[in-house]
Structure formats: structure tokens, C-alpha cells
């Protein structure tokens, strides 16, 4: 089977759209060719255009900073270019940073969930390009968890934050190039957007079928398996449960020192959630929540990716963990991702209805009909922006 060709490969083969331009590159360590040559080096060596600036999203240009750790501006020793951080006091390129740039190029691997901040950084960059009349190129890459499934409620604009800047469901099933097209239209952005499409990607593909190497886009996204659970696993950040940071299986391990893992696994199994099994575990995080304390909990084993619904599964984990010991369980307090008032769980969910329903003892099954309406409406919204076939 032939492999997928990324937007980066397509641009390097045909760079005429950037010819003669001064280029700023928004990237992290995922901006590589199948041979693992990085875009920073390749852009520096290009004779078609001049690389003049680098921009790093959350975790930094080389994705070495942990979550919620701000990254400072710096200078790249290889190219001599300034590296401007888009995760700090400023999360949008400034007019001064764009003074020596004609076009910005975005090449960052997304993971397909609304709260992964890279797509919101992309929106910030698009807004800056619109405001300062710069061309914006998106070098498209696969959605690693596929382009078909849509899951979860649509963000309520009242809960807009850096983990949700546009009304999307939790799992949108789009590539960054497709999202850029949707953002441009739905936010009426007057931006010269050029999506450099992939070749050979189909919406039903697993990441393994693309033939591309997996490079972790953030420190706690080590494998494709992590990406599949993340649309649910990230919700655990809104609680005092460990989401497995500081272990070798972040977001797959969930637990706390006060949890009975056998009871939690048995109760989850009784829910008969599709495509997933739960194994009772003990783990000791080396950092972050409950560092150096033994936690009881579960490991989430996805056995059928097509049937697995991570958002629903992790809500059940949170509900049943809370029920074991309501006095020990707590919702995480702000600040979180630059939001200082609203609870982290509410901005992650894109609504406070989920938290309030859990507190009232209303089970997720009672919300599914509303989610189905949101999912159906979003599928209709996204159709005109899709670039790749189903099969």
C-alpha cells in the first residue's frame, strides 16, 4: 500500500506559492518528512524562499515543555532565526514579529480533539494574518484518530477559552487544513488562506495505515493509542484524579490514592461501553498530581477503535470515581489554560451542564440525545470544508 504524502512534502516538491517570500514557520517537532528531516532545516536550505522567523505553539518549538508551562521567546542556534512563543503572555503573533514576514506557514500535527490547543493557536495565527495582510499556508497532516467519527456536545460560546475558541464538538473528525477553511468562513476572516493538501489520505484511515512515522506532538502524547483516548482522557484534567501524567501511559491510566481499582473496573465493565475494556491497576506518578503516591485506578484498553467513544467512556470513569468517595473527589480549581474564573471541567466540556448533571446524579445516557443533535448539526456544517474522500 502506498503511503500518504503530507502537505510538507507537497510544498517542498512545488514551492512556487512561496517563491521569493520571507517566511515565518509555525511548527513543533512533528513538522517532519517521512525520513524525519525537519521543516526548520529544509526551509532554511530552500532556495525558493527565505526563512526569517519561527513560531512555537504550546510545549515549544521542540515540544519539550510540560503542560501549562509557558515558553519564552528565544533564538534558534541552527538558523539564527528568532523563535517567538505562542504560548505565554502573547498567544498571537504581533505586528513587530511579522514585520520581516510575508507569509506564515503552519505545520503542526493535531490529534483531533477540541481541547488540544494547537488548533486554537492556528486560529490566533489566522487572525493575525488577516489583521496584518499576510498569506497563511497550512501544510495538512492526517487526523490521527480518523476523519469520520464526530463525538460530543458543541462548545457553548459562553465557555470559550484557549481549550475551545470555536463551536466544535469534542471530536471533530477534521484535519487542520479543513478546520482552517471552516474557521475562515464561520469567523468571516479576510485572510489569504492556502491549504497544501495531502495526497493519498482517506477519512477512514488509521494513522498506522498512512505509512507515516509518529512523532509525539506533546510530551504526554507518546503514541497513537494515546491520541485515541485523549478526547475523553483530557477531561480528567478537570478533576483531582490523576490522568496518568508522570507515567508511561498518560491518559490511559486514571486513578487516585483513595480509589479501589477492582471496584472501579467492575463498575465500568457493567456499563458495557463499546470498544473498550478496563483493567484494575496501581500506578505511582513521578510528577504532577499525586506525585510519588500509589494510585488505584484503571487502564483504558481500546479493543475496537471504530466503536470506542472516548468522551462517553471517560465521563463514566469520572462519575464512578466520584461516587466511590465524594468527599475525596474534587473538581480542579482555576486558573487553567488562561481561564481564571470558570472551572477547568466546564471549559473542557464547553458547558457547565455536564458538571451540574454529574453533581445531580444524572447519568450520561440521559445526555446522548442532545449530543446526537449536536453531532448531526456539526456534520452538516463541516461538509463544505472537507478535502478528502471517505474511502
C-alpha positions in Angstrom: 0.0 0.0 0.0 1.4 3.4 -0.9 1.8 5.9 1.9 0.3 9.3 2.4 2.2 12.3 1.2 1.9 15.2 3.7 1.4 18.9 2.9 5.1 19.5 3.8 6.2 17.1 1.2 3.9 18.6 -1.4 5.1 22.1 -0.6 8.7 21.2 -0.9 8.1 19.5 -4.2 6.2 22.5 -5.6 7.2 25.7 -3.6 6.1 28.2 -6.2 3.3 29.6 -4.0 6.1 30.8 -1.6 8.7 31.8 -4.2 10.6 34.9 -3.3 8.8 35.4 0.0 10.1 35.9 3.5 8.5 33.0 5.5 7.6 32.5 9.2 7.2 28.9 10.2 4.7 27.8 12.9 5.9 24.3 13.9 7.0 21.9 16.5 8.9 18.6 16.4 6.1 16.9 14.3 7.0 19.0 11.2 9.0 16.3 9.6 9.2 14.3 6.4 8.7 10.5 6.4 12.5 10.4 6.5 12.4 12.6 9.7 14.0 15.6 8.1 12.6 18.6 10.0 10.9 21.6 8.2 13.2 24.1 10.0 16.3 22.6 8.3 14.5 22.1 5.0 13.1 25.6 4.9 16.5 27.1 5.8 18.1 25.3 2.9 15.4 26.2 0.4 16.4 28.4 -2.5 12.8 29.2 -3.3 12.1 31.4 -0.2 13.8 32.8 2.8 13.1 31.6 6.4 13.0 34.6 8.6 11.1 33.7 11.8 10.0 30.6 13.8 6.9 30.4 16.0 6.2 27.7 18.6 2.8 26.6 20.0 2.2 25.1 23.4 5.1 23.0 24.6 7.5 25.0 22.4 9.1 24.6 19.0 10.7 21.2 20.1 7.7 20.1 22.3 9.9 19.8 25.4 7.9 21.9 27.9 5.3 20.2 30.0 1.6 21.2 30.0 0.7 24.7 31.4 4.4 25.7 31.3 4.8 29.0 29.5 7.6 29.2 26.9 9.8 32.2 26.4 11.0 33.7 23.2 14.5 32.6 22.1 16.8 32.3 19.1 17.4 29.2 17.1 21.1 28.3 17.0 20.8 26.4 13.7 19.1 29.0 11.6 19.8 32.2 13.6 16.1 33.0 13.4 14.1 34.3 16.3 11.7 31.8 17.9 8.5 33.5 19.0 6.5 31.7 21.6 2.7 31.5 21.0 2.2 30.0 24.5 2.9 32.7 27.1 1.8 36.3 27.7 1.1 36.6 24.0 -0.6 33.8 22.1 -0.9 35.6 18.8 1.9 36.9 16.5 2.4 40.7 16.9 2.9 43.3 14.2 6.5 43.5 15.3 7.1 39.8 15.0 5.5 39.8 11.5 7.5 42.8 10.2 10.0 40.6 8.4 7.4 38.1 7.2 5.4 37.9 4.0 3.7 34.6 4.7 3.2 32.3 7.7 3.3 28.5 7.2 1.6 26.2 9.8 2.9 22.6 10.0 1.8 21.0 13.3 0.4 17.6 13.9 -3.0 17.8 15.6 -4.7 14.9 17.5 -8.4 15.5 16.6 -9.8 16.8 19.9 -11.3 20.2 20.6 -9.2 20.9 23.6 -5.8 20.3 22.1 -4.5 23.8 21.9 -2.7 23.7 18.5 -5.9 24.3 16.5 -6.6 27.4 18.7 -3.1 28.6 18.1 -3.7 28.2 14.4 -6.9 30.3 14.7 -4.9 33.0 16.5 -2.3 33.0 13.7 -5.1 33.2 11.1 -6.5 36.3 12.8 -3.0 37.9 12.9 -2.6 37.2 9.2 -6.0 38.7 8.4 -5.2 41.8 10.5 -1.7 42.4 9.1 -2.3 41.2 5.5 0.0 38.2 5.5 -0.6 35.0 3.5 -1.3 31.9 5.6 -0.3 28.4 4.4 -1.5 25.2 6.2 0.6 22.1 5.4 -2.0 19.5 6.0 -1.4 16.3 8.0 -3.7 13.3 8.9 -6.2 13.4 11.7 -4.6 10.5 13.6 -7.8 9.3 15.0 -9.6 9.3 11.7 -11.8 11.7 9.7 -15.2 10.1 10.2 -16.3 10.0 13.8 -17.8 13.1 15.4 -18.5 13.0 19.1 -19.7 15.2 21.9 -21.5 18.4 22.5 -20.7 21.6 20.6 -18.9 24.3 22.6 -21.2 26.9 24.1 -19.6 30.2 23.2 -20.1 31.3 26.9 -17.4 28.8 27.7 -14.9 30.0 25.1 -11.3 29.6 26.2 -7.8 28.5 25.0 -9.1 24.9 25.0 -12.1 25.9 23.0 -12.1 29.0 20.8 -14.8 28.0 18.3 -18.0 26.0 18.4 -16.7 22.5 17.7 -17.7 19.1 19.2 -15.1 17.3 21.4 -14.1 15.1 18.4 -14.5 16.9 15.1 -13.0 14.4 12.6 -11.3 17.1 10.5 -7.7 17.9 9.5 -6.1 21.2 10.4 -6.4 22.3 6.8 -10.2 21.6 6.8 -10.5 23.4 10.1 -8.7 26.4 8.8 -11.3 26.5 5.9 -14.1 26.3 8.4 -12.6 29.0 10.7 -12.2 31.3 7.8 -15.8 31.1 6.7 -17.5 30.9 10.1 -15.5 33.7 11.6 -15.5 35.8 8.4 -11.7 36.1 8.3 -10.4 38.1 5.4 -7.2 36.0 5.1 -5.3 34.7 2.1 -5.6 31.0 3.1 -3.8 28.3 1.1 -4.2 24.7 2.3 -1.5 22.5 0.8 -3.3 19.2 0.7 -2.1 15.7 1.4 -2.0 13.1 -1.2 -3.5 9.6 -0.6 -5.2 10.3 2.8 -8.7 8.9 3.2 -11.0 9.7 6.1 -11.4 6.1 7.3 -7.6 5.6 7.6 -6.0 4.7 10.9 -2.7 6.6 11.4 -0.8 3.3 11.0 -2.2 2.9 7.5 -0.7 6.3 6.4 2.8 4.8 6.5 4.0 8.0 8.3 6.1 8.0 11.4 4.5 9.0 14.7 6.4 11.9 16.4 4.9 12.9 19.8 3.3 16.3 19.3 3.5 17.0 23.1 5.3 15.4 26.0 2.3 13.4 27.1 1.1 12.2 23.7 3.7 9.4 23.2 1.7 7.1 20.9 -1.2 6.9 18.6 -3.0 4.9 21.2 -2.8 8.0 23.5 -4.4 10.1 20.8 -7.4 7.7 20.6 -8.2 8.0 24.3 -7.4 11.7 24.6 -10.8 13.1 23.6 -12.0 11.6 26.8 -8.9 11.4 28.9 -8.3 15.2 28.8 -11.5 15.6 30.8 -9.7 14.1 33.8 -7.5 17.2 33.9 -10.6 19.0 35.3 -10.6 16.8 38.4 -8.2 15.9 41.2 -7.9 12.4 39.7 -4.5 11.6 38.0 -4.8 11.4 34.3 -1.6 9.4 34.3 0.9 12.2 33.7 4.2 11.1 35.2 3.7 7.5 34.0 4.5 5.7 30.7 0.8 5.6 29.8 -0.6 9.1 30.2 -4.4 9.4 29.7 -4.7 5.6 29.6 -4.1 5.4 33.4 -6.7 7.2 35.6 -6.7 7.0 39.4 -6.2 8.4 42.8 -4.8 7.3 46.2 -8.3 6.8 47.6 -9.7 4.7 44.7 -10.4 0.9 44.9 -9.3 -0.2 41.4 -11.2 -3.5 41.5 -14.5 -1.8 42.3 -13.9 0.9 39.6 -13.0 -1.7 36.9 -16.1 -3.9 37.8 -18.5 -0.9 37.8 -17.1 0.3 34.4 -17.4 -3.1 32.9 -21.1 -3.3 33.9 -21.8 -0.2 31.8 -20.9 -2.3 28.7 -19.3 0.6 26.9 -18.4 -0.2 23.3 -14.9 -1.0 22.1 -13.1 -0.8 25.5 -12.0 -2.9 28.4 -10.9 -1.6 31.9 -8.1 -3.2 33.8 -7.6 -2.5 37.5 -4.2 -1.0 38.2 -1.9 0.6 40.7 0.5 3.3 39.5 2.8 5.9 41.0 3.1 9.2 39.0 6.7 10.6 39.1 5.3 14.2 38.7 2.1 16.2 38.6 -1.0 15.1 40.5 -0.3 12.6 43.4 3.4 12.5 42.5 5.2 9.7 44.3 2.0 8.3 45.8 0.5 5.0 44.8 -2.8 5.5 43.0 -5.5 2.9 42.4 -7.5 3.1 39.2 -7.9 1.6 35.8 -6.1 1.4 32.5 -8.3 2.0 29.5 -7.7 -0.7 26.8 -9.2 0.2 23.5 -10.1 -3.0 21.7 -12.2 -1.6 18.8 -11.3 1.9 17.7 -14.3 2.3 15.4 -16.8 1.5 18.2 -15.0 3.3 21.1 -16.4 6.6 22.2 -13.8 8.2 24.5 -15.8 11.2 25.6 -18.6 9.0 27.0 -16.2 6.4 28.5 -14.2 8.9 30.5 -17.3 10.7 31.8 -18.3 7.3 33.2 -14.8 7.0 34.8 -15.2 10.4 36.4 -18.7 9.7 37.6 -17.9 6.3 39.2 -14.6 7.5 40.7 -16.5 10.4 42.3 -19.2 8.1 43.6 -16.6 5.9 45.5 -15.7 8.8 47.7 -17.5 12.1 47.1 -15.6 13.8 50.0 -12.2 13.0 48.5 -13.1 13.8 44.9 -12.9 17.4 43.8 -13.2 19.5 40.6 -9.9 21.2 39.8 -9.9 24.9 40.5 -8.8 27.7 38.1 -6.6 29.1 36.8 -6.3 26.7 33.9 -5.2 27.5 30.3 -5.5 31.3 30.9 -9.0 31.0 32.3 -9.2 32.4 35.9 -12.9 32.3 36.7 -14.7 29.3 35.2 -13.9 25.8 36.4 -11.5 23.7 34.2 -14.0 20.9 33.8 -16.6 23.4 32.4 -14.3 24.9 29.8 -13.1 21.5 28.8 -16.7 20.3 28.4 -17.6 23.6 26.7 -20.6 23.9 29.1 -21.4 23.6 32.8 -24.3 21.3 32.2 -22.1 18.2 32.3 -20.7 19.0 35.7 -24.1 20.1 37.1 -25.7 16.9 35.8 -23.0 14.7 37.4 -23.5 16.6 40.7 -27.2 15.9 40.5 -26.7 12.2 39.7 -27.9 12.4 36.1 -26.3 9.6 34.1 -24.6 10.3 30.7 -27.2 8.2 28.9 -29.7 11.0 29.5 -27.5 13.5 27.6 -26.9 11.3 24.5 -29.9 12.6 22.5 -28.7 16.2 22.9 -25.2 15.1 21.8 -26.6 13.3 18.8 -28.4 16.5 17.7 -25.1 18.5 18.1 -23.1 15.8 16.2 -25.6 15.8 13.4 -25.7 19.6 13.1 -21.9 19.7 13.0 -21.6 17.1 10.3 -23.8 19.3 8.1 -21.6 22.4 9.0 -18.4 20.7 8.1 -19.3 19.1 4.8 -18.4 22.0 2.5 -14.9 22.3 4.1 -13.9 18.7 3.8 -11.0 18.0 1.4 -10.6 14.2 1.4 -12.7 11.2 0.4 -14.3 8.7 2.8 -12.7 5.6 1.1 
